[in-house]
Amino acid sequence: MTAKQDATLRRTVLEKMYLARAFEDCISALAAEQGRLPGMQILATGQEAAAAAALALGKDDVMVTNHRSHVHLLARGADPKTLLAEIMGKESGVNHGKSGTLHLIVPEVNALMTSTVVGASPLLALGAAFAQQYKETNALTMVFFGDGAAAEGSVHEAMNMAGVWKLPLLFVCENNCWAGAQSFKEHCSAGNIASRASSYGMPGELVNGNDPDDVLNTALELASMCRDGRGPALMELTTYRMHGHGEYDKQHYVDPAEIEFWAERDPIVMFSSRLEQEGVLGEGQAEAMRREAADKVAEALKFADESPYPAPEAALEHVWASPEHI
Amino acid sequence: MREVHTGVAIREALTLAMEMDDRVFLAGEGIGVSIHDNPLMPTYGLLETFGRRRVKDTPVSEAAIAGLAVGASTMGLLPVVEIMFFPFITLASDMLVNHAGKLRYLSGGKSSFPLTVRVKAGMFGAGCQHSHNLEAWLAHAPGLKLAFPSCPADAKGLLLSAIFDPDPVIIVEDMGLYWMQGPAPEGDVRVPLGKAAVKRPGADATVVGYGRAVLAALEAASELEAEGVSVEVIDLRSLVPLDRETILESLSRTGRLVTVHDATKFCGFGAELAAIAAEEGFASLKAPVVRVAGPDIPVPFSPPLQEFYMPNAQKIAAAVRSIL
């Protein structure tokens, strides 16, 4: 990567981080209004540096994500309008109101499968990576899962089979310090997830998950190894879940000092300052990016608000692919 | 028509599908190099024919086998994976129930999952953790098609349909049938999903079953014929989609319905058939519906205990006599 490409990519990372933050701030505000949003809202506020991992992917690569997916999907280029409409249960939503926020599937950006069953995504990704190897493509699959998901046997099964078959699969564990109301040390006996990689014969890297440069560089390096046929890899992003499990979660079990500690390490604030200091961003550019993101989200909200709900009987559609059985 | 063993007929379907379409691959525990090394087993010899790229022996990892099928299918492949014994499908159930059956719906119809799962089933003296027919669980999960053949021709024809169907299909193979011969056409002759077969016409009662139980029902029908009772035997072949028309049409002529399956009775598939008769065929019914099934216990090991558990021709014939 040349210095100029590098600067362009880093600016894109920051743009996507601003977009994700604005998008989720909007959802957070809507969730606070009584009866405004159906269902639960699961946000990744504070985890926006993961956008850099998604941006390490090429057009043909596949991404499999989970219930905390907004950052990943927006980074890949998903349309905020149809995402927000989906989250509001509207017909114009990316999944026509069948998904909601928990399992947003966006084939338009190669996010073909999303699961809210914690720990399931790596198994779906295993199949996608197998298909890429089978078809002898140069593409890879990236799967996002959390530290809580790492306790599921399904994650072990996916890593084991991917290791045995040397599949082009990049496991990205976002360790946000909490699984529900249980802290990392309450559900993991080792100090990290990345060290498990050696059990599956793959490289494992522990990364500062609030530093987009660190995330981007490691993701590019590991993705390149996956593409070269060297098998799967694991990277663990150490980050923090600023809003609790969902918007209804008041985090009564968290020491406020801990939240304060991580608030001072806000990935967007740190990254925008760094890019300004390094001259990658000129004066006022970061603020312009932030405003542009806010405008896109305002436009998305207008679109979603003006969209109708699906007709009730549309509930019967989209079960079967075979027309004779519909 | 020539006769072949069911295990061989299934292998013909797998071979044809793989010859016709490079998107088809097989995966499962010991499907290539097997501890059950027998020419009547469905995947016998396929590793030698098609090689390690397309015939994948997997780790002992049912969830990953099912996940492999889900993920690879939406990428454009046509996976055919095997679950070694029916009770082990519980280990794969999240991938099947929550993913194969739901992801298309969750995507709003944008993604599809044309996968096939072959499940080996049956009562073979290994006890209840190797023998437990869970088809009612699967039939209860939206988005999954389910076939359960009783003879070589259907085992082959349904499998070919399943492999090239655009939706996820689970096909249950009763292993006892592997060793049994019957007529089966050569070549790519498919049996459509969702169409039952009238195995024997009759006028006095309708017996509806699937899998091995169909053979017991046919035996019962012969036994009853000697008593002057004419029994129609319907082989469902597919549980999902279900051919309600054939069942209700038969019931409209006979007025009596007996259901039979090897799975346990309570909340078994027979309960759904009885409900259809009650909801949609009530006016035709001359007698209560009778369900012949395993008692609500795990499948026992000791031969006399297993014999006690299993539905057979005598139990089916007794059920028919009870409503004449």
Interface residues (C-beta under 8 A of the other chain):
Chain A: V62 V64 G93 V94 N95 H96 G97 K98 S99 H103 I105 P107 L112 M113 T114 S115 V117 A120 P122 L123 L124 A125 L126 G127 A128 A129 F130 A131 Q132 Y134 K135 G153 S154 E157 A158 N160 M161 V164 W165 E317 H318 V319 W320 A321 S322 E324 H325
Chain B: F25 R53 K56 T58 P59 S61 A63 A64 A66 G67 L68 A69 V70 G71 A72 S73 T74 M75 G76 L77 P79 D94 M95 N98 H99 L103 R104 Y105 L106 S107 G108 G109 K110 S111 S112 F113 P114 P142 G143 K145 D165 P166 D167 L193 G194 P241
